[in-house]
Amino acid sequence: MRNILIVVDMQNDFIDGSLGTKEAQGIVISVAEKIRNFEGDIYGTLDTHEEDYLSTQEGKNLPVKHCICGEDGWALNSEVMQAIAETKAEVHNFCRKNTFGSMELAQMLKEAYEGQEVEIELIGLCTDICVISNAMLIKAALPEVKVSVDASCCAGVTPESHRNALEAMKMCQIGIV
């Protein structure tokens, strides 16, 4: 059995930057510990926007500049980076994505692991936007693979939307741990 950990958007802007929350700040230590102690393969995503963000559909619906490529807010959190440096797990690509879910990540996982015995666990930010989007894409790409989310290593835009996203994922046969 191969274990795969997906680290979703643990970037400065979602933790203590332009879209940061106390809930996001509260999971950093747990996320770092999970990464440090993980045995298997680690992949991840980076929310990535350009300077023209406010003119995009997302920018018009969420007019808060965030995760602009190359800026400090776009970078992975320093504690998460340190944990990645210290893990004995095999760290793979962190896919840049300009929307909530990464089709590239789902396809990469399908190509690498389809037909194999694997379990995929997601952690990160935000439960109710990018975590749920990536979990659903991965489940669609690999319907026979056990996909789960560690609720203690995720935070939503609000505590209520975090809980709602967890319930929605349960209904789509994504495990919640």
Backbone hydrogen bonds, N-H to C=O, Kabsch-Sander energy under -0.5 kcal/mol:
donor,donor_aa,acceptor,acceptor_aa,energy
2,R,117,E,-2.4
4,I,119,E,-2.5
5,L,41,D,-2.9
6,I,121,E,-3.0
7,V,5,L,-0.6
7,V,43,Y,-2.5
8,V,6,I,-0.7
8,V,123,I,-3.0
9,D,7,V,-0.6
9,D,45,T,-1.0
11,Q,9,D,-2.2
12,N,75,A,-2.6
13,D,73,G,-2.5
14,F,11,Q,-1.2
15,I,11,Q,-0.9
15,I,12,N,-1.0
16,D,12,N,-2.1
17,G,12,N,-1.5
19,L,13,D,-2.3
20,G,17,G,-1.7
21,T,14,F,-0.6
21,T,15,I,-0.7
25,Q,21,T,-2.2
26,G,22,K,-1.7
27,I,23,E,-0.6
27,I,24,A,-1.1
28,V,24,A,-0.6
28,V,25,Q,-0.8
31,V,27,I,-2.8
32,A,28,V,-2.7
33,E,29,I,-2.3
34,K,30,S,-2.3
35,I,31,V,-2.4
36,R,32,A,-2.6
37,N,33,E,-2.2
38,F,34,K,-0.6
38,F,35,I,-1.0
40,G,38,F,-0.5
41,D,3,N,-2.5
42,I,90,E,-2.8
43,Y,5,L,-2.8
44,G,93,N,-1.5
45,T,7,V,-2.2
46,L,95,C,-2.7
48,T,97,K,-3.2
49,H,67,C,-2.8
53,Y,50,E,-1.8
55,S,52,D,-2.2
56,T,53,Y,-2.1
59,G,53,Y,-0.6
60,K,56,T,-2.1
61,N,57,Q,-1.7
62,L,58,E,-2.9
64,V,62,L,-2.6
69,C,49,H,-3.2
69,C,67,C,-0.5
71,E,68,I,-2.6
74,W,71,E,-1.3
75,A,71,E,-0.8
75,A,72,D,-0.8
77,N,10,M,-2.7
81,M,77,N,-2.5
82,Q,78,S,-2.3
83,A,79,E,-2.0
84,I,80,V,-2.3
85,A,81,M,-2.1
86,E,82,Q,-1.5
87,T,83,A,-1.5
88,K,36,R,-0.6
90,E,40,G,-2.6
91,V,89,A,-0.8
92,H,42,I,-3.7
92,H,90,E,-0.5
95,C,44,G,-2.4
95,C,93,N,-0.7
97,K,46,L,-2.4
103,M,101,G,-0.8
106,A,102,S,-2.0
107,Q,103,M,-2.5
108,M,104,E,-2.6
109,L,105,L,-2.7
110,K,106,A,-2.2
111,E,107,Q,-2.7
112,A,108,M,-2.1
113,Y,109,L,-2.6
114,E,110,K,-2.1
116,Q,113,Y,-2.5
118,V,116,Q,-1.1
119,E,2,R,-2.2
120,I,146,K,-2.7
121,E,4,I,-2.8
122,L,148,S,-2.4
123,I,6,I,-2.5
124,G,153,C,-2.4
125,L,8,V,-2.7
126,C,155,A,-0.7
127,T,155,A,-1.8
129,I,126,C,-1.8
131,V,126,C,-2.3
132,I,126,C,-0.5
132,I,127,T,-1.3
133,S,129,I,-1.5
134,N,130,C,-2.3
135,A,131,V,-2.6
136,M,132,I,-2.3
137,L,133,S,-2.1
138,I,134,N,-2.6
139,K,135,A,-2.5
140,A,136,M,-2.2
141,A,137,L,-2.2
142,L,138,I,-2.5
145,V,142,L,-1.8
146,K,118,V,-0.9
147,V,145,V,-0.6
148,S,120,I,-2.6
149,V,175,G,-2.4
150,D,122,L,-2.0
151,A,149,V,-1.0
153,C,150,D,-1.8
154,C,151,A,-1.1
155,A,124,G,-1.2
162,H,158,T,-2.1
163,R,159,P,-2.1
164,N,160,E,-2.4
165,A,161,S,-2.2
166,L,162,H,-2.1
167,E,163,R,-2.2
168,A,164,N,-2.3
169,M,165,A,-2.5
170,K,166,L,-2.1
171,M,167,E,-1.6
172,C,168,A,-0.7
172,C,169,M,-1.0
173,Q,170,K,-1.7
174,I,169,M,-2.1
175,G,147,V,-2.6
175,G,173,Q,-0.6
177,V,149,V,-2.8
177,V,175,G,-0.5
